Amino acid sequence: MAVALFILAVGIAGAASMLVAAATTTAATEHRSAMERLAISELQAAVALDDEVLGISLAAGGYRPAHDGRATATTPDAAVRPLEQTTVAGLQVTIRRDVTWGAASAGAVRIDEAYKVVTITVSWTDASGPHTIVASSAALDSVAGDPSAEAAG
């Protein structure tokens, strides 16, 4: 009888730990989905800005001169805040926004500031540990011109 109770107790403990793990995984999946929606929303909002204000101010808190080896696109009338702390789904979230210059070339002609690249990094920590999501897109309205036209000119 004691052996049967012991086996039953071990089985119940195992099932309980499995339920806790499942709940943690479900919560982590829901958090990731919420953060992906946040990153995409932030990216769409930044890319939709007019080129004159799509950039980072040199005086902005969190300013950095480069990201991923590309120079930061700066503008005095910048509408993009580089760093923000907020709460999403009950979690403390850090949103990092970078606007950098992308280079383009055609033949021997290279334009270092041909277009702007917007990168959004969303970071948070939950019960399953730290997480980061990165979303990035070229802001094609900011294209400096067709490098092949300049090469011919």
N, CA, C and O atoms as a GROMACS GRO file, in nm:
protein
  612
    1MET      N    1   0.082  -0.119   0.000
    1MET     CA    2   0.000   0.000   0.000
    1MET      C    3   0.087   0.126   0.000
    1MET      O    4   0.058   0.221  -0.073
    2ALA      N    5   0.193   0.127   0.081
    2ALA     CA    6   0.282   0.242   0.089
    2ALA      C    7   0.353   0.264  -0.044
    2ALA      O    8   0.374   0.378  -0.087
    3VAL      N    9   0.389   0.154  -0.109
    3VAL     CA   10   0.456   0.166  -0.239
    3VAL      C   11   0.360   0.227  -0.342
    3VAL      O   12   0.401   0.310  -0.423
    4ALA      N   13   0.236   0.186  -0.339
    4ALA     CA   14   0.136   0.239  -0.432
    4ALA      C   15   0.114   0.388  -0.409
    4ALA      O   16   0.102   0.464  -0.504
    5LEU      N   17   0.108   0.429  -0.283
    5LEU     CA   18   0.092   0.572  -0.251
    5LEU      C   19   0.213   0.653  -0.296
    5LEU      O   20   0.200   0.765  -0.345
    6PHE      N   21   0.332   0.595  -0.280
    6PHE     CA   22   0.454   0.663  -0.324
    6PHE      C   23   0.453   0.681  -0.475
    6PHE      O   24   0.486   0.789  -0.525
    7ILE      N   25   0.417   0.578  -0.548
    7ILE     CA   26   0.412   0.585  -0.694
    7ILE      C   27   0.307   0.689  -0.738
    7ILE      O   28   0.331   0.765  -0.831
    8LEU      N   29   0.193   0.690  -0.671
    8LEU     CA   30   0.088   0.789  -0.701
    8LEU      C   31   0.139   0.931  -0.675
    8LEU      O   32   0.113   1.021  -0.755
    9ALA      N   33   0.210   0.953  -0.564
    9ALA     CA   34   0.263   1.085  -0.530
    9ALA      C   35   0.365   1.132  -0.633
    9ALA      O   36   0.364   1.248  -0.674
   10VAL      N   37   0.452   1.040  -0.676
   10VAL     CA   38   0.551   1.075  -0.779
   10VAL      C   39   0.481   1.112  -0.909
   10VAL      O   40   0.519   1.208  -0.976
   11GLY      N   41   0.378   1.037  -0.944
   11GLY     CA   42   0.303   1.067  -1.067
   11GLY      C   43   0.234   1.202  -1.060
   11GLY      O   44   0.235   1.277  -1.158
   12ILE      N   45   0.174   1.234  -0.947
   12ILE     CA   46   0.106   1.364  -0.930
   12ILE      C   47   0.207   1.478  -0.934
   12ILE      O   48   0.181   1.581  -0.996
   13ALA      N   49   0.322   1.461  -0.870
   13ALA     CA   50   0.425   1.564  -0.872
   13ALA      C   51   0.476   1.587  -1.014
   13ALA      O   52   0.497   1.701  -1.056
   14GLY      N   53   0.495   1.479  -1.088
   14GLY     CA   54   0.539   1.492  -1.228
   14GLY      C   55   0.437   1.563  -1.313
   14GLY      O   56   0.472   1.648  -1.395
   15ALA      N   57   0.310   1.530  -1.294
   15ALA     CA   58   0.204   1.596  -1.371
   15ALA      C   59   0.196   1.743  -1.336
   15ALA      O   60   0.174   1.827  -1.424
   16ALA      N   61   0.213   1.776  -1.208
   16ALA     CA   62   0.207   1.916  -1.166
   16ALA      C   63   0.321   1.996  -1.227
   16ALA      O   64   0.300   2.108  -1.274
   17SER      N   65   0.441   1.940  -1.227
   17SER     CA   66   0.554   2.013  -1.286
   17SER      C   67   0.535   2.029  -1.437
   17SER      O   68   0.576   2.130  -1.494
   18MET      N   69   0.474   1.930  -1.502
   18MET     CA   70   0.446   1.940  -1.645
   18MET      C   71   0.345   2.051  -1.673
   18MET      O   72   0.358   2.124  -1.771
   19LEU      N   73   0.244   2.065  -1.588
   19LEU     CA   74   0.145   2.172  -1.605
   19LEU      C   75   0.208   2.309  -1.586
   19LEU      O   76   0.176   2.403  -1.658
   20VAL      N   77   0.297   2.322  -1.488
   20VAL     CA   78   0.367   2.450  -1.466
   20VAL      C   79   0.453   2.483  -1.588
   20VAL      O   80   0.454   2.598  -1.632
   21ALA      N   81   0.524   2.386  -1.641
   21ALA     CA   82   0.608   2.410  -1.759
   21ALA      C   83   0.523   2.450  -1.879
   21ALA      O   84   0.562   2.538  -1.956
   22ALA      N   85   0.408   2.386  -1.895
   22ALA     CA   86   0.319   2.420  -2.006
   22ALA      C   87   0.266   2.562  -1.991
   22ALA      O   88   0.257   2.635  -2.090
   23ALA      N   89   0.231   2.601  -1.870
   23ALA     CA   90   0.182   2.738  -1.846
   23ALA      C   91   0.291   2.840  -1.875
   23ALA      O   92   0.264   2.945  -1.933
   24THR      N   93   0.415   2.811  -1.835
   24THR     CA   94   0.527   2.902  -1.861
   24THR      C   95   0.551   2.915  -2.012
   24THR      O   96   0.575   3.025  -2.061
   25THR      N   97   0.546   2.805  -2.084
   25THR     CA   98   0.566   2.807  -2.229
   25THR      C   99   0.454   2.885  -2.298
   25THR      O  100   0.480   2.962  -2.390
   26THR      N  101   0.331   2.865  -2.254
   26THR     CA  102   0.218   2.939  -2.311
   26THR      C  103   0.234   3.089  -2.289
   26THR      O  104   0.211   3.168  -2.380
   27ALA      N  105   0.272   3.127  -2.167
   27ALA     CA  106   0.292   3.270  -2.136
   27ALA      C  107   0.405   3.328  -2.222
   27ALA      O  108   0.392   3.439  -2.274
   28ALA      N  109   0.514   3.254  -2.237
   28ALA     CA  110   0.627   3.303  -2.318
   28ALA      C  111   0.585   3.320  -2.463
   28ALA      O  112   0.628   3.416  -2.528
   29THR      N  113   0.504   3.230  -2.515
   29THR     CA  114   0.455   3.240  -2.653
   29THR      C  115   0.365   3.362  -2.669
   29THR      O  116   0.374   3.434  -2.768
   30GLU      N  117   0.277   3.385  -2.572
   30GLU     CA  118   0.190   3.503  -2.577
   30GLU      C  119   0.271   3.632  -2.569
   30GLU      O  120   0.240   3.729  -2.639
   31HIS      N  121   0.376   3.633  -2.485
   31HIS     CA  122   0.462   3.752  -2.474
   31HIS      C  123   0.534   3.777  -2.607
   31HIS      O  124   0.539   3.890  -2.655
   32ARG      N  125   0.588   3.671  -2.667
   32ARG     CA  126   0.660   3.686  -2.794
   32ARG      C  127   0.566   3.741  -2.902
   32ARG      O  128   0.606   3.827  -2.980
   33SER      N  129   0.444   3.693  -2.907
   33SER     CA  130   0.347   3.742  -3.005
   33SER      C  131   0.318   3.891  -2.984
   33SER      O  132   0.313   3.967  -3.080
   34ALA      N  133   0.299   3.931  -2.859
   34ALA     CA  134   0.274   4.072  -2.828
   34ALA      C  135   0.393   4.159  -2.866
   34ALA      O  136   0.376   4.269  -2.919
   35MET      N  137   0.515   4.111  -2.841
   35MET     CA  138   0.635   4.188  -2.873
   35MET      C  139   0.660   4.194  -3.024
   35MET      O  140   0.709   4.295  -3.074
   36GLU      N  141   0.626   4.087  -3.096
   36GLU     CA  142   0.637   4.091  -3.242
   36GLU      C  143   0.541   4.196  -3.299
   36GLU      O  144   0.578   4.270  -3.390
   37ARG      N  145   0.418   4.201  -3.247
   37ARG     CA  146   0.323   4.303  -3.293
   37ARG      C  147   0.375   4.443  -3.262
   37ARG      O  148   0.362   4.534  -3.345
   38LEU      N  149   0.434   4.461  -3.144
   38LEU     CA  150   0.491   4.590  -3.106
   38LEU      C  151   0.605   4.629  -3.202
   38LEU      O  152   0.608   4.742  -3.251
   39ALA      N  153   0.697   4.538  -3.229
   39ALA     CA  154   0.811   4.567  -3.317
   39ALA      C  155   0.764   4.604  -3.457
   39ALA      O  156   0.814   4.699  -3.517
   40ILE      N  157   0.668   4.530  -3.510
   40ILE     CA  158   0.616   4.558  -3.645
   40ILE      C  159   0.545   4.693  -3.647
   40ILE      O  160   0.561   4.769  -3.742
   41SER      N  161   0.467   4.722  -3.546
   41SER     CA  162   0.397   4.850  -3.538
   41SER      C  163   0.496   4.967  -3.532
   41SER      O  164   0.478   5.068  -3.601
   42GLU      N  165   0.599   4.953  -3.450
   42GLU     CA  166   0.703   5.056  -3.439
   42GLU      C  167   0.775   5.074  -3.573
   42GLU      O  168   0.803   5.187  -3.613
   43LEU      N  169   0.805   4.965  -3.640
   43LEU     CA  170   0.874   4.972  -3.769
   43LEU      C  171   0.788   5.041  -3.874
   43LEU      O  172   0.837   5.127  -3.947
   44GLN      N  173   0.661   5.004  -3.881
   44GLN     CA  174   0.571   5.067  -3.978
   44GLN      C  175   0.556   5.216  -3.951
   44GLN      O  176   0.552   5.296  -4.045
   45ALA      N  177   0.546   5.254  -3.824
   45ALA     CA  178   0.532   5.397  -3.790
   45ALA      C  179   0.656   5.475  -3.830
   45ALA      O  180   0.644   5.587  -3.882
   46ALA      N  181   0.774   5.420  -3.807
   46ALA     CA  182   0.897   5.491  -3.842
   46ALA      C  183   0.915   5.503  -3.992
   46ALA      O  184   0.948   5.610  -4.042
   47VAL      N  185   0.893   5.394  -4.065
   47VAL     CA  186   0.912   5.396  -4.210
   47VAL      C  187   0.812   5.491  -4.278
   47VAL      O  188   0.840   5.543  -4.385
   48ALA      N  189   0.697   5.513  -4.216
   48ALA     CA  190   0.595   5.601  -4.273
   48ALA      C  191   0.628   5.750  -4.256
   48ALA      O  192   0.562   5.835  -4.316
   49LEU      N  193   0.728   5.783  -4.175
   49LEU     CA  194   0.764   5.924  -4.152
   49LEU      C  195   0.821   5.988  -4.278
   49LEU      O  196   0.879   5.920  -4.363
   50ASP      N  197   0.802   6.120  -4.289
   50ASP     CA  198   0.866   6.195  -4.397
   50ASP      C  199   1.017   6.189  -4.381
   50ASP      O  200   1.068   6.182  -4.269
   51ASP      N  201   1.088   6.191  -4.492
   51ASP     CA  202   1.234   6.177  -4.490
   51ASP      C  203   1.301   6.286  -4.406
   51ASP      O  204   1.405   6.261  -4.345
   52GLU      N  205   1.244   6.406  -4.403
   52GLU     CA  206   1.306   6.517  -4.329
   52GLU      C  207   1.314   6.490  -4.179
   52GLU      O  208   1.402   6.542  -4.111
   53VAL      N  209   1.221   6.410  -4.126
   53VAL     CA  210   1.219   6.384  -3.982
   53VAL      C  211   1.256   6.240  -3.948
   53VAL      O  212   1.261   6.204  -3.830
   54LEU      N  213   1.284   6.157  -4.049
   54LEU     CA  214   1.324   6.019  -4.025
   54LEU      C  215   1.473   6.018  -3.992
   54LEU      O  216   1.558   6.016  -4.081
   55GLY      N  217   1.501   6.019  -3.865
   55GLY     CA  218   1.640   6.020  -3.819
   55GLY      C  219   1.642   6.034  -3.668
   55GLY      O  220   1.538   6.035  -3.602
   56ILE      N  221   1.762   6.046  -3.615
   56ILE     CA  222   1.785   6.057  -3.471
   56ILE      C  223   1.852   6.192  -3.445
   56ILE      O  224   1.941   6.232  -3.519
   57SER      N  225   1.809   6.260  -3.341
   57SER     CA  226   1.873   6.384  -3.301
   57SER      C  227   2.001   6.353  -3.224
   57SER      O  228   2.006   6.259  -3.145
   58LEU      N  229   2.105   6.433  -3.250
   58LEU     CA  230   2.231   6.416  -3.177
   58LEU      C  231   2.212   6.435  -3.028
   58LEU      O  232   2.288   6.379  -2.949
   59ALA      N  233   2.112   6.513  -2.987
   59ALA     CA  234   2.088   6.543  -2.846
   59ALA      C  235   1.995   6.441  -2.779
   59ALA      O  236   1.970   6.451  -2.659
   60ALA      N  237   1.945   6.346  -2.853
   60ALA     CA  238   1.848   6.250  -2.798
   60ALA      C  239   1.914   6.156  -2.699
   60ALA      O  240   2.026   6.110  -2.720
   61GLY      N  241   1.843   6.128  -2.591
   61GLY     CA  242   1.890   6.027  -2.496
   61GLY      C  243   1.896   5.892  -2.565
   61GLY      O  244   1.800   5.852  -2.631
   62GLY      N  245   2.006   5.822  -2.551
   62GLY     CA  246   2.021   5.692  -2.617
   62GLY      C  247   2.083   5.701  -2.755
   62GLY      O  248   2.098   5.598  -2.822
   63TYR      N  249   2.119   5.823  -2.799
   63TYR     CA  250   2.183   5.838  -2.930
   63TYR      C  251   2.312   5.756  -2.934
   63TYR      O  252   2.387   5.752  -2.837
   64ARG      N  253   2.337   5.691  -3.047
   64ARG     CA  254   2.465   5.627  -3.073
   64ARG      C  255   2.503   5.655  -3.218
   64ARG      O  256   2.416   5.660  -3.304
   65PRO      N  257   2.631   5.673  -3.246
   65PRO     CA  258   2.673   5.719  -3.378
   65PRO      C  259   2.660   5.615  -3.490
   65PRO      O  260   2.661   5.651  -3.607
   66ALA      N  261   2.646   5.488  -3.455
   66ALA     CA  262   2.636   5.384  -3.558
   66ALA      C  263   2.563   5.263  -3.502
   66ALA      O  264   2.553   5.244  -3.381
   67HIS      N  265   2.512   5.181  -3.593
   67HIS     CA  266   2.448   5.053  -3.558
   67HIS      C  267   2.473   4.955  -3.672
   67HIS      O  268   2.454   4.990  -3.788
   68ASP      N  269   2.515   4.835  -3.639
   68ASP     CA  270   2.545   4.732  -3.740
   68ASP      C  271   2.644   4.780  -3.846
   68ASP      O  272   2.634   4.742  -3.962
   69GLY      N  273   2.739   4.863  -3.806
   69GLY     CA  274   2.841   4.910  -3.898
   69GLY      C  275   2.796   5.021  -3.991
   69GLY      O  276   2.871   5.062  -4.080
   70ARG      N  277   2.673   5.072  -3.971
   70ARG     CA  278   2.622   5.180  -4.056
   70ARG      C  279   2.608   5.306  -3.970
   70ARG      O  280   2.569   5.299  -3.853
   71ALA      N  281   2.641   5.421  -4.030
   71ALA     CA  282   2.632   5.549  -3.958
   71ALA      C  283   2.486   5.585  -3.931
   71ALA      O  284   2.398   5.559  -4.013
   72THR      N  285   2.464   5.645  -3.815
   72THR     CA  286   2.330   5.690  -3.779
   72THR      C  287   2.289   5.808  -3.866
   72THR      O  288   2.368   5.900  -3.888
   73ALA      N  289   2.166   5.804  -3.915
   73ALA     CA  290   2.110   5.915  -3.992
   73ALA      C  291   2.058   6.017  -3.891
   73ALA      O  292   1.963   5.990  -3.818
   74THR      N  293   2.121   6.134  -3.889
   74THR     CA  294   2.081   6.237  -3.793
   74THR      C  295   2.008   6.350  -3.865
   74THR      O  296   2.032   6.379  -3.982
   75THR      N  297   1.918   6.412  -3.791
   75THR     CA  298   1.845   6.527  -3.842
   75THR      C  299   1.803   6.612  -3.724
   75THR      O  300   1.764   6.558  -3.620
   76PRO      N  301   1.809   6.745  -3.736
   76PRO     CA  302   1.772   6.830  -3.622
   76PRO      C  303   1.624   6.820  -3.586
   76PRO      O  304   1.587   6.841  -3.470
   77ASP      N  305   1.539   6.788  -3.682
   77ASP     CA  306   1.395   6.779  -3.656
   77ASP      C  307   1.351   6.633  -3.640
   77ASP      O  308   1.240   6.597  -3.679
   78ALA      N  309   1.438   6.551  -3.583
   78ALA     CA  310   1.413   6.407  -3.574
   78ALA      C  311   1.283   6.375  -3.500
   78ALA      O  312   1.253   6.433  -3.396
   79ALA      N  313   1.208   6.282  -3.558
   79ALA     CA  314   1.083   6.237  -3.496
   79ALA      C  315   1.101   6.101  -3.429
   79ALA      O  316   1.007   6.050  -3.368
   80VAL      N  317   1.219   6.042  -3.439
   80VAL     CA  318   1.242   5.908  -3.384
   80VAL      C  319   1.318   5.919  -3.252
   80VAL      O  320   1.427   5.976  -3.247
   81ARG      N  321   1.259   5.864  -3.146
   81ARG     CA  322   1.327   5.856  -3.016
   81ARG      C  323   1.405   5.725  -3.014
   81ARG      O  324   1.348   5.618  -3.035
   82PRO      N  325   1.536   5.732  -2.990
   82PRO     CA  326   1.616   5.610  -3.002
   82PRO      C  327   1.590   5.505  -2.894
   82PRO      O  328   1.604   5.385  -2.920
   83LEU      N  329   1.553   5.548  -2.774
   83LEU     CA  330   1.542   5.453  -2.664
   83LEU      C  331   1.420   5.484  -2.580
   83LEU      O  332   1.394   5.599  -2.546
   84GLU      N  333   1.344   5.378  -2.546
   84GLU     CA  334   1.224   5.397  -2.466
   84GLU      C  335   1.202   5.276  -2.377
   84GLU      O  336   1.222   5.162  -2.420
   85GLN      N  337   1.161   5.301  -2.254
   85GLN     CA  338   1.119   5.196  -2.161
   85GLN      C  339   0.968   5.204  -2.150
   85GLN      O  340   0.914   5.314  -2.135
   86THR      N  341   0.900   5.092  -2.158
   86THR     CA  342   0.754   5.091  -2.148
   86THR      C  343   0.710   4.959  -2.086
   86THR      O  344   0.792   4.871  -2.060
   87THR      N  345   0.581   4.945  -2.064
   87THR     CA  346   0.525   4.820  -2.012
   87THR      C  347   0.427   4.764  -2.115
   87THR      O  348   0.338   4.835  -2.161
   88VAL      N  349   0.445   4.638  -2.149
   88VAL     CA  350   0.357   4.570  -2.244
   88VAL      C  351   0.323   4.434  -2.184
   88VAL      O  352   0.412   4.360  -2.142
   89ALA      N  353   0.196   4.402  -2.180
   89ALA     CA  354   0.149   4.273  -2.127
   89ALA      C  355   0.204   4.247  -1.987
   89ALA      O  356   0.233   4.134  -1.950
   90GLY      N  357   0.216   4.356  -1.908
   90GLY     CA  358   0.264   4.343  -1.771
   90GLY      C  359   0.415   4.327  -1.758
   90GLY      O  360   0.463   4.301  -1.648
   91LEU      N  361   0.490   4.342  -1.866
   91LEU     CA  362   0.635   4.324  -1.865
   91LEU      C  363   0.706   4.456  -1.895
   91LEU      O  364   0.658   4.536  -1.975
   92GLN      N  365   0.820   4.477  -1.831
   92GLN     CA  366   0.905   4.591  -1.864
   92GLN      C  367   0.972   4.563  -1.997
   92GLN      O  368   1.035   4.458  -2.015
   93VAL      N  369   0.960   4.656  -2.091
   93VAL     CA  370   1.009   4.637  -2.227
   93VAL      C  371   1.100   4.753  -2.264
   93VAL      O  372   1.071   4.868  -2.233
   94THR      N  373   1.211   4.723  -2.331
   94THR     CA  374   1.299   4.825  -2.386
   94THR      C  375   1.282   4.824  -2.538
   94THR      O  376   1.294   4.720  -2.602
   95ILE      N  377   1.253   4.943  -2.592
   95ILE     CA  378   1.241   4.958  -2.738
   95ILE      C  379   1.361   5.041  -2.784
   95ILE      O  380   1.379   5.155  -2.739
   96ARG      N  381   1.440   4.985  -2.871
   96ARG     CA  382   1.556   5.055  -2.928
   96ARG      C  383   1.525   5.081  -3.074
   96ARG      O  384   1.495   4.988  -3.150
   97ARG      N  385   1.533   5.208  -3.115
   97ARG     CA  386   1.507   5.246  -3.254
   97ARG      C  387   1.637   5.300  -3.314
   97ARG      O  388   1.698   5.392  -3.258
   98ASP      N  389   1.678   5.245  -3.425
   98ASP     CA  390   1.796   5.295  -3.496
   98ASP      C  391   1.756   5.332  -3.638
   98ASP      O  392   1.682   5.260  -3.704
   99VAL      N  393   1.805   5.446  -3.683
   99VAL     CA  394   1.789   5.488  -3.822
   99VAL      C  395   1.931   5.512  -3.873
   99VAL      O  396   2.003   5.599  -3.825
  100THR      N  397   1.969   5.432  -3.971
  100THR     CA  398   2.106   5.439  -4.022
  100THR      C  399   2.105   5.456  -4.174
  100THR      O  400   2.001   5.441  -4.239
  101TRP      N  401   2.222   5.488  -4.227
  101TRP     CA  402   2.235   5.505  -4.372
  101TRP      C  403   2.272   5.372  -4.437
  101TRP      O  404   2.358   5.300  -4.388
  102GLY      N  405   2.207   5.342  -4.546
  102GLY     CA  406   2.241   5.226  -4.627
  102GLY      C  407   2.315   5.274  -4.752
  102GLY      O  408   2.284   5.380  -4.806
  103ALA      N  409   2.413   5.197  -4.795
  103ALA     CA  410   2.492   5.234  -4.912
  103ALA      C  411   2.442   5.158  -5.036
  103ALA      O  412   2.388   5.048  -5.026
  104ALA      N  413   2.461   5.220  -5.149
  104ALA     CA  414   2.426   5.157  -5.277
  104ALA      C  415   2.537   5.188  -5.376
  104ALA      O  416   2.606   5.289  -5.365
  105SER      N  417   2.552   5.100  -5.473
  105SER     CA  418   2.654   5.126  -5.576
  105SER      C  419   2.609   5.068  -5.708
  105SER      O  420   2.532   4.972  -5.716
  106ALA      N  421   2.662   5.130  -5.810
  106ALA     CA  422   2.643   5.080  -5.948
  106ALA      C  423   2.777   5.097  -6.017
  106ALA      O  424   2.823   5.209  -6.041
  107GLY      N  425   2.839   4.987  -6.048
  107GLY     CA  426   2.972   4.995  -6.108
  107GLY      C  427   3.070   5.054  -6.009
  107GLY      O  428   3.081   5.007  -5.896
  108ALA      N  429   3.140   5.158  -6.050
  108ALA     CA  430   3.240   5.221  -5.965
  108ALA      C  431   3.182   5.330  -5.876
  108ALA      O  432   3.253   5.384  -5.791
  109VAL      N  433   3.056   5.364  -5.894
  109VAL     CA  434   2.995   5.472  -5.816
  109VAL      C  435   2.931   5.414  -5.690
  109VAL      O  436   2.850   5.321  -5.697
  110ARG      N  437   2.969   5.470  -5.576
  110ARG     CA  438   2.912   5.427  -5.448
  110ARG      C  439   2.854   5.549  -5.378
  110ARG      O  440   2.917   5.654  -5.370
  111ILE      N  441   2.732   5.533  -5.327
  111ILE     CA  442   2.667   5.638  -5.248
  111ILE      C  443   2.652   5.583  -5.107
  111ILE      O  444   2.576   5.489  -5.084
  112ASP      N  445   2.726   5.641  -5.011
  112ASP     CA  446   2.724   5.592  -4.873
  112ASP      C  447   2.593   5.624  -4.802
  112ASP      O  448   2.552   5.550  -4.713
  113GLU      N  449   2.528   5.732  -4.840
  113GLU     CA  450   2.402   5.772  -4.778
  113GLU      C  451   2.290   5.765  -4.882
  113GLU      O  452   2.224   5.864  -4.911
  114ALA      N  453   2.270   5.646  -4.936
  114ALA     CA  454   2.174   5.626  -5.045
  114ALA      C  455   2.030   5.615  -4.996
  114ALA      O  456   1.939   5.664  -5.062
  115TYR      N  457   2.010   5.554  -4.883
  115TYR     CA  458   1.875   5.535  -4.828
  115TYR      C  459   1.888   5.511  -4.678
  115TYR      O  460   1.998   5.488  -4.628
  116LYS      N  461   1.777   5.517  -4.608
  116LYS     CA  462   1.779   5.496  -4.464
  116LYS      C  463   1.727   5.357  -4.430
  116LYS      O  464   1.637   5.304  -4.495
  117VAL      N  465   1.787   5.299  -4.326
  117VAL     CA  466   1.747   5.169  -4.275
  117VAL      C  467   1.694   5.188  -4.134
  117VAL      O  468   1.763   5.245  -4.049
  118VAL      N  469   1.574   5.142  -4.109
  118VAL     CA  470   1.514   5.151  -3.976
  118VAL      C  471   1.521   5.013  -3.911
  118VAL      O  472   1.480   4.913  -3.969
  119THR      N  473   1.575   5.010  -3.789
  119THR     CA  474   1.584   4.885  -3.713
  119THR      C  475   1.519   4.906  -3.577
  119THR      O  476   1.551   5.001  -3.506
  120ILE      N  477   1.427   4.819  -3.543
  120ILE     CA  478   1.359   4.824  -3.414
  120ILE      C  479   1.400   4.699  -3.336
  120ILE      O  480   1.387   4.587  -3.386
  121THR      N  481   1.450   4.718  -3.215
  121THR     CA  482   1.487   4.608  -3.128
  121THR      C  483   1.402   4.615  -3.002
  121THR      O  484   1.404   4.715  -2.931
  122VAL      N  485   1.327   4.509  -2.975
  122VAL     CA  486   1.241   4.502  -2.857
  122VAL      C  487   1.299   4.394  -2.765
  122VAL      O  488   1.318   4.280  -2.806
  123SER      N  489   1.327   4.433  -2.639
  123SER     CA  490   1.386   4.339  -2.543
  123SER      C  491   1.301   4.334  -2.417
  123SER      O  492   1.247   4.435  -2.374
  124TRP      N  493   1.290   4.214  -2.359
  124TRP     CA  494   1.215   4.197  -2.234
  124TRP      C  495   1.262   4.069  -2.166
  124TRP      O  496   1.329   3.985  -2.227
  125THR      N  497   1.225   4.056  -2.040
  125THR     CA  498   1.254   3.935  -1.964
  125THR      C  499   1.126   3.886  -1.901
  125THR      O  500   1.051   3.964  -1.842
  126ASP      N  501   1.100   3.756  -1.914
  126ASP     CA  502   0.984   3.696  -1.849
  126ASP      C  503   1.031   3.573  -1.771
  126ASP      O  504   1.151   3.553  -1.753
  127ALA      N  505   0.937   3.491  -1.726
  127ALA     CA  506   0.972   3.376  -1.644
  127ALA      C  507   1.064   3.277  -1.714
  127ALA      O  508   1.135   3.202  -1.648
  128SER      N  509   1.064   3.277  -1.847
  128SER     CA  510   1.151   3.184  -1.919
  128SER      C  511   1.285   3.246  -1.956
  128SER      O  512   1.367   3.180  -2.020
  129GLY      N  513   1.309   3.372  -1.917
  129GLY     CA  514   1.439   3.434  -1.940
  129GLY      C  515   1.432   3.558  -2.028
  129GLY      O  516   1.323   3.604  -2.060
  130PRO      N  517   1.550   3.612  -2.068
  130PRO     CA  518   1.554   3.732  -2.152
  130PRO      C  519   1.527   3.698  -2.299
  130PRO      O  520   1.563   3.591  -2.348
  131HIS      N  521   1.464   3.793  -2.369
  131HIS     CA  522   1.429   3.774  -2.510
  131HIS      C  523   1.453   3.904  -2.587
  131HIS      O  524   1.450   4.013  -2.530
  132THR      N  525   1.477   3.891  -2.716
  132THR     CA  526   1.493   4.006  -2.805
  132THR      C  527   1.433   3.974  -2.940
  132THR      O  528   1.451   3.865  -2.993
  133ILE      N  529   1.362   4.071  -2.996
  133ILE     CA  530   1.310   4.062  -3.132
  133ILE      C  531   1.364   4.182  -3.209
  133ILE      O  532   1.363   4.294  -3.158
  134VAL      N  533   1.411   4.159  -3.331
  134VAL     CA  534   1.462   4.267  -3.416
  134VAL      C  535   1.382   4.269  -3.546
  134VAL      O  536   1.366   4.166  -3.612
  135ALA      N  537   1.334   4.388  -3.581
  135ALA     CA  538   1.264   4.407  -3.709
  135ALA      C  539   1.336   4.521  -3.782
  135ALA      O  540   1.371   4.622  -3.721
  136SER      N  541   1.359   4.504  -3.912
  136SER     CA  542   1.435   4.603  -3.988
  136SER      C  543   1.378   4.617  -4.128
  136SER      O  544   1.330   4.520  -4.187
  137SER      N  545   1.386   4.740  -4.181
  137SER     CA  546   1.338   4.765  -4.317
  137SER      C  547   1.408   4.887  -4.374
  137SER      O  548   1.444   4.980  -4.302
  138ALA      N  549   1.425   4.886  -4.505
  138ALA     CA  550   1.475   5.005  -4.574
  138ALA      C  551   1.359   5.103  -4.590
  138ALA      O  552   1.247   5.063  -4.621
  139ALA      N  553   1.388   5.230  -4.568
  139ALA     CA  554   1.289   5.336  -4.591
  139ALA      C  555   1.311   5.386  -4.732
  139ALA      O  556   1.390   5.477  -4.754
  140LEU      N  557   1.243   5.328  -4.826
  140LEU     CA  558   1.272   5.353  -4.968
  140LEU      C  559   1.234   5.492  -5.014
  140LEU      O  560   1.282   5.536  -5.119
  141ASP      N  561   1.150   5.564  -4.942
  141ASP     CA  562   1.119   5.702  -4.979
  141ASP      C  563   1.241   5.791  -4.964
  141ASP      O  564   1.245   5.902  -5.017
  142SER      N  565   1.342   5.742  -4.890
  142SER     CA  566   1.460   5.824  -4.867
  142SER      C  567   1.573   5.797  -4.966
  142SER      O  568   1.684   5.845  -4.945
  143VAL      N  569   1.548   5.722  -5.072
  143VAL     CA  570   1.653   5.689  -5.169
  143VAL      C  571   1.711   5.816  -5.228
  143VAL      O  572   1.638   5.904  -5.274
  144ALA      N  573   1.844   5.826  -5.227
  144ALA     CA  574   1.913   5.948  -5.268
  144ALA      C  575   1.919   5.964  -5.419
  144ALA      O  576   1.960   6.070  -5.467
  145GLY      N  577   1.882   5.869  -5.491
  145GLY     CA  578   1.890   5.877  -5.637
  145GLY      C  579   1.939   5.747  -5.694
  145GLY      O  580   1.985   5.659  -5.622
  146ASP      N  581   1.928   5.735  -5.822
  146ASP     CA  582   1.969   5.612  -5.889
  146ASP      C  583   2.119   5.618  -5.916
  146ASP      O  584   2.163   5.700  -5.996
  147PRO      N  585   2.199   5.533  -5.849
  147PRO     CA  586   2.344   5.537  -5.869
  147PRO      C  587   2.384   5.517  -6.014
  147PRO      O  588   2.486   5.571  -6.058
  148SER      N  589   2.307   5.440  -6.090
  148SER     CA  590   2.344   5.417  -6.229
  148SER      C  591   2.329   5.545  -6.312
  148SER      O  592   2.403   5.566  -6.408
  149ALA      N  593   2.231   5.630  -6.276
  149ALA     CA  594   2.213   5.758  -6.346
  149ALA      C  595   2.331   5.850  -6.318
  149ALA      O  596   2.377   5.922  -6.406
  150GLU      N  597   2.381   5.847  -6.193
  150GLU     CA  598   2.496   5.930  -6.158
  150GLU      C  599   2.623   5.878  -6.225
  150GLU      O  600   2.710   5.957  -6.262
  151ALA      N  601   2.633   5.747  -6.242
  151ALA     CA  602   2.751   5.690  -6.307
  151ALA      C  603   2.757   5.733  -6.454
  151ALA      O  604   2.865   5.755  -6.509
  152ALA      N  605   2.640   5.745  -6.516
  152ALA     CA  606   2.636   5.783  -6.656
  152ALA      C  607   2.660   5.932  -6.676
  152ALA      O  608   2.704   5.976  -6.782
  153GLY      N  609   2.630   6.011  -6.570
  153GLY     CA  610   2.632   6.156  -6.580
  153GLY      C  611   2.765   6.215  -6.577
  153GLY      O  612   2.778   6.337  -6.584
   0.00000   0.00000   0.00000
